[in-house]
């Protein structure tokens, strides 16, 4: 039983990763994060984004 649950969890994480990666392609996602009062550009810095990527987000906003 435990092996089945582990297998299902691994597959689920693969699907989550697949769709989470698509947020990088979304201009709306980046602009909404930079405009969110709790996150701003600090979110991207903490996430380890390159400075040029952060500058692009700021320009988009």
N, CA, C and O atoms as a Tripos MOL2 file, in Angstrom:
@<TRIPOS>MOLECULE
protein
  244   243    61     0     0
PROTEIN
NO_CHARGES

@<TRIPOS>ATOM
      1 N           0.8230   -1.1990    0.0000 N.3       1 UNK1
      2 CA          0.0000    0.0000    0.0000 C.3       1 UNK1
      3 C           0.8670    1.2640    0.0000 C.2       1 UNK1
      4 O           0.6030    2.2050   -0.7480 O.2       1 UNK1
      5 N           1.9050    1.2750    0.8470 N.am      2 UNK2
      6 CA          2.7700    2.4470    0.9430 C.3       2 UNK2
      7 C           3.4520    2.7630   -0.3850 C.2       2 UNK2
      8 O           3.5890    3.9310   -0.7510 O.2       2 UNK2
      9 N           3.8790    1.7300   -1.1050 N.am      3 UNK3
     10 CA          4.5450    1.9140   -2.3950 C.3       3 UNK3
     11 C           3.6080    2.5600   -3.4100 C.2       3 UNK3
     12 O           4.0460    3.3790   -4.2180 O.2       3 UNK3
     13 N           2.3490    2.2100   -3.3800 N.am      4 UNK4
     14 CA          1.3690    2.7890   -4.2950 C.3       4 UNK4
     15 C           1.1920    4.2820   -4.0160 C.2       4 UNK4
     16 O           1.1200    5.0890   -4.9420 O.2       4 UNK4
     17 N           1.1240    4.6340   -2.7490 N.am      5 UNK5
     18 CA          0.9690    6.0390   -2.3700 C.3       5 UNK5
     19 C           2.1940    6.8400   -2.7900 C.2       5 UNK5
     20 O           2.0650    7.9510   -3.3040 O.2       5 UNK5
     21 N           3.3770    6.2830   -2.5760 N.am      6 UNK6
     22 CA          4.6130    6.9730   -2.9820 C.3       6 UNK6
     23 C           4.6600    7.1770   -4.4930 C.2       6 UNK6
     24 O           5.0350    8.2470   -4.9700 O.2       6 UNK6
     25 N           4.2830    6.1620   -5.2280 N.am      7 UNK7
     26 CA          4.2650    6.2560   -6.6920 C.3       7 UNK7
     27 C           3.2870    7.3320   -7.1530 C.2       7 UNK7
     28 O           3.6000    8.1230   -8.0440 O.2       7 UNK7
     29 N           2.1190    7.3600   -6.5530 N.am      8 UNK8
     30 CA          1.1170    8.3710   -6.9110 C.3       8 UNK8
     31 C           1.6110    9.7670   -6.5680 C.2       8 UNK8
     32 O           1.3800   10.7050   -7.3310 O.2       8 UNK8
     33 N           2.2850    9.9220   -5.4390 N.am      9 UNK9
     34 CA          2.8050   11.2280   -5.0340 C.3       9 UNK9
     35 C           3.8820   11.7120   -6.0010 C.2       9 UNK9
     36 O           3.9150   12.8920   -6.3520 O.2       9 UNK9
     37 N           4.7510   10.8210   -6.4280 N.am     10 UNK10
     38 CA          5.8020   11.1870   -7.3860 C.3      10 UNK10
     39 C           5.1860   11.6270   -8.7080 C.2      10 UNK10
     40 O           5.6090   12.6240   -9.2920 O.2      10 UNK10
     41 N           4.2050   10.8970   -9.1700 N.am     11 UNK11
     42 CA          3.5280   11.2670  -10.4270 C.3      11 UNK11
     43 C           2.8150   12.6120  -10.2920 C.2      11 UNK11
     44 O           2.8400   13.4280  -11.2140 O.2      11 UNK11
     45 N           2.1830   12.8370   -9.1470 N.am     12 UNK12
     46 CA          1.4870   14.1030   -8.9130 C.3      12 UNK12
     47 C           2.4650   15.2690   -8.9030 C.2      12 UNK12
     48 O           2.1760   16.3250   -9.4650 O.2      12 UNK12
     49 N           3.6070   15.0890   -8.2760 N.am     13 UNK13
     50 CA          4.6200   16.1540   -8.2620 C.3      13 UNK13
     51 C           5.1240   16.4580   -9.6640 C.2      13 UNK13
     52 O           5.4100   17.6120   -9.9850 O.2      13 UNK13
     53 N           5.2340   15.4420  -10.4930 N.am     14 UNK14
     54 CA          5.6400   15.6500  -11.8780 C.3      14 UNK14
     55 C           4.6440   16.5180  -12.6280 C.2      14 UNK14
     56 O           5.0350   17.3880  -13.4060 O.2      14 UNK14
     57 N           3.3710   16.2850  -12.3990 N.am     15 UNK15
     58 CA          2.3260   17.0860  -13.0520 C.3      15 UNK15
     59 C           2.3350   18.5210  -12.5190 C.2      15 UNK15
     60 O           2.2040   19.4710  -13.2910 O.2      15 UNK15
     61 N           2.4870   18.6770  -11.2160 N.am     16 UNK16
     62 CA          2.5520   20.0180  -10.6210 C.3      16 UNK16
     63 C           3.7430   20.7820  -11.2040 C.2      16 UNK16
     64 O           3.6080   21.9510  -11.5650 O.2      16 UNK16
     65 N           4.8960   20.1370  -11.2960 N.am     17 UNK17
     66 CA          6.0790   20.7850  -11.8650 C.3      17 UNK17
     67 C           5.8520   21.2120  -13.3110 C.2      17 UNK17
     68 O           6.2840   22.2850  -13.7320 O.2      17 UNK17
     69 N           5.1720   20.3600  -14.0560 N.am     18 UNK18
     70 CA          4.9050   20.6580  -15.4690 C.3      18 UNK18
     71 C           4.1030   21.9480  -15.6160 C.2      18 UNK18
     72 O           4.4370   22.8080  -16.4310 O.2      18 UNK18
     73 N           3.0480   22.0730  -14.8220 N.am     19 UNK19
     74 CA          2.1880   23.2480  -14.9520 C.3      19 UNK19
     75 C           2.7550   24.4640  -14.2310 C.2      19 UNK19
     76 O           2.5130   25.5910  -14.6620 O.2      19 UNK19
     77 N           3.5030   24.2690  -13.1480 N.am     20 UNK20
     78 CA          4.1270   25.4090  -12.4650 C.3      20 UNK20
     79 C           5.1690   26.0510  -13.3680 C.2      20 UNK20
     80 O           5.3360   27.2710  -13.3480 O.2      20 UNK20
     81 N           5.8680   25.2520  -14.1550 N.am     21 UNK21
     82 CA          6.8730   25.7840  -15.0750 C.3      21 UNK21
     83 C           6.2400   26.7130  -16.1050 C.2      21 UNK21
     84 O           6.9100   27.6070  -16.6210 O.2      21 UNK21
     85 N           4.9850   26.5180  -16.4060 N.am     22 UNK22
     86 CA          4.3050   27.3640  -17.3810 C.3      22 UNK22
     87 C           4.0880   28.7850  -16.8690 C.2      22 UNK22
     88 O           3.8550   29.6930  -17.6680 O.2      22 UNK22
     89 N           4.1610   28.9990  -15.5480 N.am     23 UNK23
     90 CA          4.0030   30.3630  -15.0270 C.3      23 UNK23
     91 C           5.1390   31.2590  -15.4950 C.2      23 UNK23
     92 O           4.9670   32.4730  -15.6020 O.2      23 UNK23
     93 N           6.3080   30.6690  -15.7760 N.am     24 UNK24
     94 CA          7.4320   31.4640  -16.2860 C.3      24 UNK24
     95 C           7.1210   32.0630  -17.6520 C.2      24 UNK24
     96 O           7.7120   33.0730  -18.0340 O.2      24 UNK24
     97 N           6.2120   31.4600  -18.3790 N.am     25 UNK25
     98 CA          5.8500   31.9280  -19.7150 C.3      25 UNK25
     99 C           4.7400   32.9810  -19.6720 C.2      25 UNK25
    100 O           4.4130   33.5760  -20.6980 O.2      25 UNK25
    101 N           4.1710   33.2100  -18.5120 N.am     26 UNK26
    102 CA          3.0120   34.0920  -18.4000 C.3      26 UNK26
    103 C           3.4070   35.5010  -17.9690 C.2      26 UNK26
    104 O           3.9570   35.6940  -16.8840 O.2      26 UNK26
    105 N           3.1260   36.4760  -18.8190 N.am     27 UNK27
    106 CA          3.3850   37.8670  -18.4820 C.3      27 UNK27
    107 C           2.4770   38.3020  -17.3320 C.2      27 UNK27
    108 O           2.9070   39.0370  -16.4430 O.2      27 UNK27
    109 N           1.2420   37.8550  -17.3500 N.am     28 UNK28
    110 CA          0.2800   38.2290  -16.3100 C.3      28 UNK28
    111 C           0.7650   37.7710  -14.9390 C.2      28 UNK28
    112 O           0.6440   38.5130  -13.9640 O.2      28 UNK28
    113 N           1.3070   36.5690  -14.8510 N.am     29 UNK29
    114 CA          1.8180   36.0570  -13.5810 C.3      29 UNK29
    115 C           2.9280   36.9530  -13.0550 C.2      29 UNK29
    116 O           2.9150   37.3400  -11.8860 O.2      29 UNK29
    117 N           3.8890   37.2860  -13.9110 N.am     30 UNK30
    118 CA          5.0230   38.1040  -13.4740 C.3      30 UNK30
    119 C           4.5760   39.4910  -13.0560 C.2      30 UNK30
    120 O           5.0400   40.0090  -12.0410 O.2      30 UNK30
    121 N           3.6870   40.0960  -13.8160 N.am     31 UNK31
    122 CA          3.2160   41.4420  -13.4790 C.3      31 UNK31
    123 C           2.4040   41.4140  -12.1880 C.2      31 UNK31
    124 O           2.5340   42.3150  -11.3600 O.2      31 UNK31
    125 N           1.5720   40.3950  -12.0070 N.am     32 UNK32
    126 CA          0.7730   40.3370  -10.7810 C.3      32 UNK32
    127 C           1.6590   40.1370   -9.5540 C.2      32 UNK32
    128 O           1.3560   40.6750   -8.4900 O.2      32 UNK32
    129 N           2.7390   39.3800   -9.6780 N.am     33 UNK33
    130 CA          3.6470   39.1830   -8.5480 C.3      33 UNK33
    131 C           4.3860   40.4680   -8.1990 C.2      33 UNK33
    132 O           4.5810   40.7670   -7.0210 O.2      33 UNK33
    133 N           4.7960   41.2240   -9.1980 N.am     34 UNK34
    134 CA          5.5380   42.4640   -8.9410 C.3      34 UNK34
    135 C           4.6160   43.5360   -8.3620 C.2      34 UNK34
    136 O           5.0720   44.4230   -7.6400 O.2      34 UNK34
    137 N           3.3140   43.4560   -8.6760 N.am     35 UNK35
    138 CA          2.3750   44.4560   -8.1690 C.3      35 UNK35
    139 C           1.7670   44.0560   -6.8240 C.2      35 UNK35
    140 O           1.1400   44.8830   -6.1620 O.2      35 UNK35
    141 N           1.9450   42.7990   -6.4150 N.am     36 UNK36
    142 CA          1.3900   42.3410   -5.1370 C.3      36 UNK36
    143 C           2.1290   43.0370   -3.9950 C.2      36 UNK36
    144 O           3.3580   43.0020   -3.9490 O.2      36 UNK36
    145 N           1.3990   43.6700   -3.0730 N.am     37 UNK37
    146 CA          2.0610   44.4530   -2.0170 C.3      37 UNK37
    147 C           2.9580   43.6290   -1.0880 C.2      37 UNK37
    148 O           3.8730   44.1860   -0.4810 O.2      37 UNK37
    149 N           2.7260   42.3380   -0.9630 N.am     38 UNK38
    150 CA          3.5580   41.5150   -0.0690 C.3      38 UNK38
    151 C           4.8080   40.9820   -0.7630 C.2      38 UNK38
    152 O           5.7820   40.6390   -0.0920 O.2      38 UNK38
    153 N           4.7990   40.9070   -2.0790 N.am     39 UNK39
    154 CA          5.9020   40.2630   -2.7820 C.3      39 UNK39
    155 C           6.8260   41.2660   -3.4620 C.2      39 UNK39
    156 O           8.0170   41.3260   -3.1590 O.2      39 UNK39
    157 N           6.2830   42.0400   -4.3670 N.am     40 UNK40
    158 CA          7.0790   42.9560   -5.1860 C.3      40 UNK40
    159 C           8.2580   42.2150   -5.8100 C.2      40 UNK40
    160 O           8.1610   41.0110   -6.0520 O.2      40 UNK40
    161 N           9.3500   42.8910   -6.0720 N.am     41 UNK41
    162 CA         10.4880   42.2440   -6.7100 C.3      41 UNK41
    163 C          11.2810   41.3790   -5.7340 C.2      41 UNK41
    164 O          12.1100   40.5810   -6.1710 O.2      41 UNK41
    165 N          11.0520   41.5140   -4.4220 N.am     42 UNK42
    166 CA         11.7490   40.6750   -3.4420 C.3      42 UNK42
    167 C          11.4320   39.1940   -3.6590 C.2      42 UNK42
    168 O          12.2750   38.3320   -3.4100 O.2      42 UNK42
    169 N          10.2240   38.9040   -4.1210 N.am     43 UNK43
    170 CA          9.8460   37.5150   -4.3980 C.3      43 UNK43
    171 C          10.8060   36.9020   -5.4110 C.2      43 UNK43
    172 O          11.2780   35.7800   -5.2270 O.2      43 UNK43
    173 N          11.0890   37.6310   -6.4660 N.am     44 UNK44
    174 CA         11.9510   37.1220   -7.5280 C.3      44 UNK44
    175 C          13.3960   37.0040   -7.0570 C.2      44 UNK44
    176 O          14.1040   36.0700   -7.4360 O.2      44 UNK44
    177 N          13.8320   37.9540   -6.2290 N.am     45 UNK45
    178 CA         15.1890   37.8760   -5.6940 C.3      45 UNK45
    179 C          15.3500   36.6540   -4.7960 C.2      45 UNK45
    180 O          16.3530   35.9450   -4.8810 O.2      45 UNK45
    181 N          14.3540   36.4050   -3.9270 N.am     46 UNK46
    182 CA         14.4090   35.2340   -3.0460 C.3      46 UNK46
    183 C          14.3220   33.9300   -3.8350 C.2      46 UNK46
    184 O          14.8790   32.9140   -3.4190 O.2      46 UNK46
    185 N          13.6300   33.9560   -4.9630 N.am     47 UNK47
    186 CA         13.4920   32.7620   -5.7990 C.3      47 UNK47
    187 C          14.7410   32.5030   -6.6330 C.2      47 UNK47
    188 O          14.8350   31.4790   -7.3100 O.2      47 UNK47
    189 N          15.7050   33.4300   -6.5870 N.am     48 UNK48
    190 CA         16.9640   33.2290   -7.2900 C.3      48 UNK48
    191 C          16.9540   33.6170   -8.7580 C.2      48 UNK48
    192 O          17.7810   33.1410   -9.5350 O.2      48 UNK48
    193 N          16.0220   34.4790   -9.1410 N.am     49 UNK49
    194 CA         15.9720   34.9130  -10.5330 C.3      49 UNK49
    195 C          17.1860   35.7850  -10.8410 C.2      49 UNK49
    196 O          17.6800   36.5090   -9.9770 O.2      49 UNK49
    197 N          17.6530   35.7050  -12.0700 N.am     50 UNK50
    198 CA         18.7490   36.5670  -12.5100 C.3      50 UNK50
    199 C          18.2750   38.0130  -12.5380 C.2      50 UNK50
    200 O          17.0960   38.2910  -12.7580 O.2      50 UNK50
    201 N          19.2060   38.9210  -12.3130 N.am     51 UNK51
    202 CA         18.8570   40.3520  -12.2610 C.3      51 UNK51
    203 C          18.2110   40.8140  -13.5710 C.2      51 UNK51
    204 O          17.2790   41.6180  -13.5470 O.2      51 UNK51
    205 N          18.6930   40.3180  -14.7040 N.am     52 UNK52
    206 CA         18.1210   40.7370  -15.9900 C.3      52 UNK52
    207 C          16.6590   40.3070  -16.1060 C.2      52 UNK52
    208 O          15.8510   41.0170  -16.7040 O.2      52 UNK52
    209 N          16.3130   39.1460  -15.5370 N.am     53 UNK53
    210 CA         14.9160   38.6810  -15.5600 C.3      53 UNK53
    211 C          14.0540   39.5820  -14.6870 C.2      53 UNK53
    212 O          12.9320   39.9250  -15.0580 O.2      53 UNK53
    213 N          14.5800   39.9650  -13.5250 N.am     54 UNK54
    214 CA         13.8330   40.8510  -12.6310 C.3      54 UNK54
    215 C          13.6180   42.2030  -13.2950 C.2      54 UNK54
    216 O          12.5310   42.7740  -13.2090 O.2      54 UNK54
    217 N          14.6460   42.7140  -13.9540 N.am     55 UNK55
    218 CA         14.5160   43.9980  -14.6580 C.3      55 UNK55
    219 C          13.4510   43.9200  -15.7470 C.2      55 UNK55
    220 O          12.7090   44.8800  -15.9590 O.2      55 UNK55
    221 N          13.3710   42.7840  -16.4380 N.am     56 UNK56
    222 CA         12.3410   42.6030  -17.4710 C.3      56 UNK56
    223 C          10.9560   42.6470  -16.8520 C.2      56 UNK56
    224 O          10.0450   43.2580  -17.4100 O.2      56 UNK56
    225 N          10.7880   42.0020  -15.7010 N.am     57 UNK57
    226 CA          9.4930   42.0130  -15.0110 C.3      57 UNK57
    227 C           9.1080   43.4320  -14.6220 C.2      57 UNK57
    228 O           7.9610   43.8440  -14.7960 O.2      57 UNK57
    229 N          10.0690   44.1730  -14.0960 N.am     58 UNK58
    230 CA          9.7980   45.5630  -13.6950 C.3      58 UNK58
    231 C           9.3860   46.3980  -14.9000 C.2      58 UNK58
    232 O           8.4700   47.2160  -14.8080 O.2      58 UNK58
    233 N          10.0610   46.1920  -16.0340 N.am     59 UNK59
    234 CA          9.7130   46.9170  -17.2600 C.3      59 UNK59
    235 C           8.3080   46.5510  -17.7170 C.2      59 UNK59
    236 O           7.5590   47.4210  -18.1600 O.2      59 UNK59
    237 N           7.9380   45.2760  -17.6180 N.am     60 UNK60
    238 CA          6.5970   44.8420  -18.0270 C.3      60 UNK60
    239 C           5.5210   45.4930  -17.1610 C.2      60 UNK60
    240 O           4.4520   45.8600  -17.6500 O.2      60 UNK60
    241 N           5.8140   45.6320  -15.8790 N.am     61 UNK61
    242 CA          4.8320   46.2220  -14.9640 C.3      61 UNK61
    243 C           4.6850   47.7030  -15.2330 C.2      61 UNK61
    244 O           3.9030   48.3780  -14.5640 O.2      61 UNK61
@<TRIPOS>BOND
     1     1     2 1
     2     2     3 1
     3     3     4 2
     4     3     5 am
     5     5     6 1
     6     6     7 1
     7     7     8 2
     8     7     9 am
     9     9    10 1
    10    10    11 1
    11    11    12 2
    12    11    13 am
    13    13    14 1
    14    14    15 1
    15    15    16 2
    16    15    17 am
    17    17    18 1
    18    18    19 1
    19    19    20 2
    20    19    21 am
    21    21    22 1
    22    22    23 1
    23    23    24 2
    24    23    25 am
    25    25    26 1
    26    26    27 1
    27    27    28 2
    28    27    29 am
    29    29    30 1
    30    30    31 1
    31    31    32 2
    32    31    33 am
    33    33    34 1
    34    34    35 1
    35    35    36 2
    36    35    37 am
    37    37    38 1
    38    38    39 1
    39    39    40 2
    40    39    41 am
    41    41    42 1
    42    42    43 1
    43    43    44 2
    44    43    45 am
    45    45    46 1
    46    46    47 1
    47    47    48 2
    48    47    49 am
    49    49    50 1
    50    50    51 1
    51    51    52 2
    52    51    53 am
    53    53    54 1
    54    54    55 1
    55    55    56 2
    56    55    57 am
    57    57    58 1
    58    58    59 1
    59    59    60 2
    60    59    61 am
    61    61    62 1
    62    62    63 1
    63    63    64 2
    64    63    65 am
    65    65    66 1
    66    66    67 1
    67    67    68 2
    68    67    69 am
    69    69    70 1
    70    70    71 1
    71    71    72 2
    72    71    73 am
    73    73    74 1
    74    74    75 1
    75    75    76 2
    76    75    77 am
    77    77    78 1
    78    78    79 1
    79    79    80 2
    80    79    81 am
    81    81    82 1
    82    82    83 1
    83    83    84 2
    84    83    85 am
    85    85    86 1
    86    86    87 1
    87    87    88 2
    88    87    89 am
    89    89    90 1
    90    90    91 1
    91    91    92 2
    92    91    93 am
    93    93    94 1
    94    94    95 1
    95    95    96 2
    96    95    97 am
    97    97    98 1
    98    98    99 1
    99    99   100 2
   100    99   101 am
   101   101   102 1
   102   102   103 1
   103   103   104 2
   104   103   105 am
   105   105   106 1
   106   106   107 1
   107   107   108 2
   108   107   109 am
   109   109   110 1
   110   110   111 1
   111   111   112 2
   112   111   113 am
   113   113   114 1
   114   114   115 1
   115   115   116 2
   116   115   117 am
   117   117   118 1
   118   118   119 1
   119   119   120 2
   120   119   121 am
   121   121   122 1
   122   122   123 1
   123   123   124 2
   124   123   125 am
   125   125   126 1
   126   126   127 1
   127   127   128 2
   128   127   129 am
   129   129   130 1
   130   130   131 1
   131   131   132 2
   132   131   133 am
   133   133   134 1
   134   134   135 1
   135   135   136 2
   136   135   137 am
   137   137   138 1
   138   138   139 1
   139   139   140 2
   140   139   141 am
   141   141   142 1
   142   142   143 1
   143   143   144 2
   144   143   145 am
   145   145   146 1
   146   146   147 1
   147   147   148 2
   148   147   149 am
   149   149   150 1
   150   150   151 1
   151   151   152 2
   152   151   153 am
   153   153   154 1
   154   154   155 1
   155   155   156 2
   156   155   157 am
   157   157   158 1
   158   158   159 1
   159   159   160 2
   160   159   161 am
   161   161   162 1
   162   162   163 1
   163   163   164 2
   164   163   165 am
   165   165   166 1
   166   166   167 1
   167   167   168 2
   168   167   169 am
   169   169   170 1
   170   170   171 1
   171   171   172 2
   172   171   173 am
   173   173   174 1
   174   174   175 1
   175   175   176 2
   176   175   177 am
   177   177   178 1
   178   178   179 1
   179   179   180 2
   180   179   181 am
   181   181   182 1
   182   182   183 1
   183   183   184 2
   184   183   185 am
   185   185   186 1
   186   186   187 1
   187   187   188 2
   188   187   189 am
   189   189   190 1
   190   190   191 1
   191   191   192 2
   192   191   193 am
   193   193   194 1
   194   194   195 1
   195   195   196 2
   196   195   197 am
   197   197   198 1
   198   198   199 1
   199   199   200 2
   200   199   201 am
   201   201   202 1
   202   202   203 1
   203   203   204 2
   204   203   205 am
   205   205   206 1
   206   206   207 1
   207   207   208 2
   208   207   209 am
   209   209   210 1
   210   210   211 1
   211   211   212 2
   212   211   213 am
   213   213   214 1
   214   214   215 1
   215   215   216 2
   216   215   217 am
   217   217   218 1
   218   218   219 1
   219   219   220 2
   220   219   221 am
   221   221   222 1
   222   222   223 1
   223   223   224 2
   224   223   225 am
   225   225   226 1
   226   226   227 1
   227   227   228 2
   228   227   229 am
   229   229   230 1
   230   230   231 1
   231   231   232 2
   232   231   233 am
   233   233   234 1
   234   234   235 1
   235   235   236 2
   236   235   237 am
   237   237   238 1
   238   238   239 1
   239   239   240 2
   240   239   241 am
   241   241   242 1
   242   242   243 1
   243   243   244 2
@<TRIPOS>SUBSTRUCTURE
     1 UNK1         2 RESIDUE 1 A UNK
     2 UNK2         6 RESIDUE 1 A UNK
     3 UNK3        10 RESIDUE 1 A UNK
     4 UNK4        14 RESIDUE 1 A UNK
     5 UNK5        18 RESIDUE 1 A UNK
     6 UNK6        22 RESIDUE 1 A UNK
     7 UNK7        26 RESIDUE 1 A UNK
     8 UNK8        30 RESIDUE 1 A UNK
     9 UNK9        34 RESIDUE 1 A UNK
    10 UNK10       38 RESIDUE 1 A UNK
    11 UNK11       42 RESIDUE 1 A UNK
    12 UNK12       46 RESIDUE 1 A UNK
    13 UNK13       50 RESIDUE 1 A UNK
    14 UNK14       54 RESIDUE 1 A UNK
    15 UNK15       58 RESIDUE 1 A UNK
    16 UNK16       62 RESIDUE 1 A UNK
    17 UNK17       66 RESIDUE 1 A UNK
    18 UNK18       70 RESIDUE 1 A UNK
    19 UNK19       74 RESIDUE 1 A UNK
    20 UNK20       78 RESIDUE 1 A UNK
    21 UNK21       82 RESIDUE 1 A UNK
    22 UNK22       86 RESIDUE 1 A UNK
    23 UNK23       90 RESIDUE 1 A UNK
    24 UNK24       94 RESIDUE 1 A UNK
    25 UNK25       98 RESIDUE 1 A UNK
    26 UNK26      102 RESIDUE 1 A UNK
    27 UNK27      106 RESIDUE 1 A UNK
    28 UNK28      110 RESIDUE 1 A UNK
    29 UNK29      114 RESIDUE 1 A UNK
    30 UNK30      118 RESIDUE 1 A UNK
    31 UNK31      122 RESIDUE 1 A UNK
    32 UNK32      126 RESIDUE 1 A UNK
    33 UNK33      130 RESIDUE 1 A UNK
    34 UNK34      134 RESIDUE 1 A UNK
    35 UNK35      138 RESIDUE 1 A UNK
    36 UNK36      142 RESIDUE 1 A UNK
    37 UNK37      146 RESIDUE 1 A UNK
    38 UNK38      150 RESIDUE 1 A UNK
    39 UNK39      154 RESIDUE 1 A UNK
    40 UNK40      158 RESIDUE 1 A UNK
    41 UNK41      162 RESIDUE 1 A UNK
    42 UNK42      166 RESIDUE 1 A UNK
    43 UNK43      170 RESIDUE 1 A UNK
    44 UNK44      174 RESIDUE 1 A UNK
    45 UNK45      178 RESIDUE 1 A UNK
    46 UNK46      182 RESIDUE 1 A UNK
    47 UNK47      186 RESIDUE 1 A UNK
    48 UNK48      190 RESIDUE 1 A UNK
    49 UNK49      194 RESIDUE 1 A UNK
    50 UNK50      198 RESIDUE 1 A UNK
    51 UNK51      202 RESIDUE 1 A UNK
    52 UNK52      206 RESIDUE 1 A UNK
    53 UNK53      210 RESIDUE 1 A UNK
    54 UNK54      214 RESIDUE 1 A UNK
    55 UNK55      218 RESIDUE 1 A UNK
    56 UNK56      222 RESIDUE 1 A UNK
    57 UNK57      226 RESIDUE 1 A UNK
    58 UNK58      230 RESIDUE 1 A UNK
    59 UNK59      234 RESIDUE 1 A UNK
    60 UNK60      238 RESIDUE 1 A UNK
    61 UNK61      242 RESIDUE 1 A UNK
